């Protein structure tokens, strides 16, 4: 897992990601959110756990990362929405799963869309 801190990329653990999400530095937190999106399948269970954390900063940033990964604000499901038909077709050809296409309005990866 890679984490970008202060403009540099570091190999990180789940604890490093959590520390980044809890950071008071917005740039570090943003990099931690980005790293969550790049290692989505590994981090989904932890992000769901952190989305219910009593720490408001960790809770909000975990929900933001979940929204970026799944396409839905603070998703608690295993559905990861693709943002284009091309992405969905590629995933379907690899997994053999069918495609469900929905047209929705708003930014569903943001709170209060």
N, C-alpha and C positions, 0 to 999 in steps of 0.2 A: 504494500500500500504506500502511495506517495502523498506527501503533504507539502504544500508550499507555505513557507513561513518567511516573512520579511524578504520576499522576492527570491528565495532560494528553495529548491525542492529537497525535501528530506524523506527518507524512508520512515514510515511511521506505523505505529500499532493502533489498535482500536482506542487505547487510552490517549494516544497523541491526537487522534481525531476528536475525541470528546473534549480534550483540553483546548483544542483549536476552536471548537464550537462555543465553548464557554468563555473564550478570550474577550477582554474588553476592547481589544484592537479589531476594528471592523475589517481590516484587510486580512488579518489572520483568520477571522471567522469566515470570511468569504472564500478564502482558499480552502478551508476545511470543508465547507459546503461543496465546493467544486470537486474536492477529492472524494467526497461521498458519492457524488454522481458518477465519477469515473470507476468506482469499485462498488457499484450498486448492489449486486446480488449478495455479496459478502456482508454488506452493512445494513441491509434492510431490517433484519431482526433487532439489531442494536438501535437503529434509528427509531423504530416503533417503540422500543422500551424508553428511549430518551424523550420521545414526544409526550410521554406522560410524567416526566420528571417534575418535581416541585420547583426546581430552579427555572424561573421564567425565561432566562436567556437561552439556556440549553433547550428548553421546550420549544421555543419559537424557531430557533435555528435548525433543530431536528425536523420540525414540521416543514420548514422551507426546503431542506434537503430532500425530504420525502416527496414534496410537491415537484421538485425538479426531476426526480427519478421516475415517479409514477405518473406524472401528468395530472395529479389530483392533489388538492391541498390536504396534507396530513393523512394520506391514505393508510388505512389499516388492512387493506386487502392485498392479495398476491398478484393483482392485475397491474401490469405495467403497460400503460398506453403508449403507443407509438405516435410520433408527431407527423408522420407522412405515410402515405400508402406504400411508397417504395420500401420504407423501413419495415412495415407490416408484412409485405410480400416476402422480403428477405427472411425475416424471422419465421414466417409460415413455411417457407421452403426448407428451412433447417430443421424445425421442430415437427412439421406435419400437422400443426394445429390450424384450425380454421380462423378466418379473419372476421371480426365483428366491426363494422364501420358505423360510427355515430357522428353526426354533425351537431356540435354544440357551440353555443355562443359564450364568450367571456374567456378569461384566463383561469382555467380550472385549477391551475397549480398555485394560485394566489388566494389568500383568505379574502372573503367578501368580494368575489369576482362579479 
